[in-house]
Amino acid sequence: MANTIKLSVEFPESLVASLWIDEATASAKMKEALVLDLLRQKRISIRKGAELLGLSYREFLDLLSRSQVPITHYEEGEIDCDLEAFKKTEYKTSN
């Protein structure tokens, strides 16, 4: 990344110590949480998330899976339409 801005947050030392091994781990986990949340909000793409965390696309997909972050976002009823289309395609190819 060409230009970066360093952001900081403040938490009680006791909280950080109870959740993470050290400050560096806390910082990395906070960045990870922010990137995952931005993805959930559809504000960044999967590729951008991987780039921001310095991960390969595949590694980022694994992180999304471990974090139970969906990589598809269906509106109500959309998945039913997709499943119906899939069933029609499957039926045509099996005959």
JOUR-V409305 format. One record per residue. N is the residue number from 0. RES is the residue in three letters. D_CENTER is the distance of its C-alpha to the mean C-alpha in Angstrom with 1 decimal. Layout:
N,RES,D_CENTER + N,RES,D_CENTER
This chain:
0,MET,19.0 + 1,ALA,22.4 + 2,ASN,22.7 + 3,THR,20.6 + 4,ILE,21.1 + 5,LYS,20.9 + 6,LEU,19.9 + 7,SER,21.0 + 8,VAL,20.9 + 9,GLU,23.6 + 10,PHE,23.6 + 11,PRO,26.7 + 12,GLU,27.3 + 13,SER,27.9 + 14,LEU,24.4 + 15,VAL,22.7 + 16,ALA,25.2 + 17,SER,24.6 + 18,LEU,20.8 + 19,TRP,20.5 + 20,ILE,23.0 + 21,ASP,23.4 + 22,GLU,22.4 + 23,ALA,20.6 + 24,THR,18.4 + 25,ALA,17.9 + 26,SER,17.0 + 27,ALA,14.4 + 28,LYS,12.8 + 29,MET,13.1 + 30,LYS,11.5 + 31,GLU,8.4 + 32,ALA,8.5 + 33,LEU,9.2 + 34,VAL,6.5 + 35,LEU,3.8 + 36,ASP,6.9 + 37,LEU,7.7 + 38,LEU,5.1 + 39,ARG,6.5 + 40,GLN,9.7 + 41,LYS,9.6 + 42,ARG,10.9 + 43,ILE,9.2 + 44,SER,8.8 + 45,ILE,6.8 + 46,ARG,9.9 + 47,LYS,9.9 + 48,GLY,6.7 + 49,ALA,8.5 + 50,GLU,11.6 + 51,LEU,11.0 + 52,LEU,10.4 + 53,GLY,13.1 + 54,LEU,11.6 + 55,SER,12.8 + 56,TYR,11.0 + 57,ARG,11.9 + 58,GLU,10.9 + 59,PHE,7.3 + 60,LEU,7.6 + 61,ASP,9.4 + 62,LEU,7.0 + 63,LEU,4.7 + 64,SER,8.3 + 65,ARG,9.6 + 66,SER,7.5 + 67,GLN,8.4 + 68,VAL,5.5 + 69,PRO,7.6 + 70,ILE,7.4 + 71,THR,10.7 + 72,HIS,12.0 + 73,TYR,15.7 + 74,GLU,18.3 + 75,GLU,21.1 + 76,GLY,23.3 + 77,GLU,21.3 + 78,ILE,20.4 + 79,ASP,24.2 + 80,CYS,25.2 + 81,ASP,22.9 + 82,LEU,24.3 + 83,GLU,27.8 + 84,ALA,27.5 + 85,PHE,26.2 + 86,LYS,29.2 + 87,LYS,31.6 + 88,THR,30.4 + 89,GLU,30.6 + 90,TYR,34.1 + 91,LYS,35.3 + 92,THR,34.2 + 93,SER,35.8 + 94,ASN,39.2
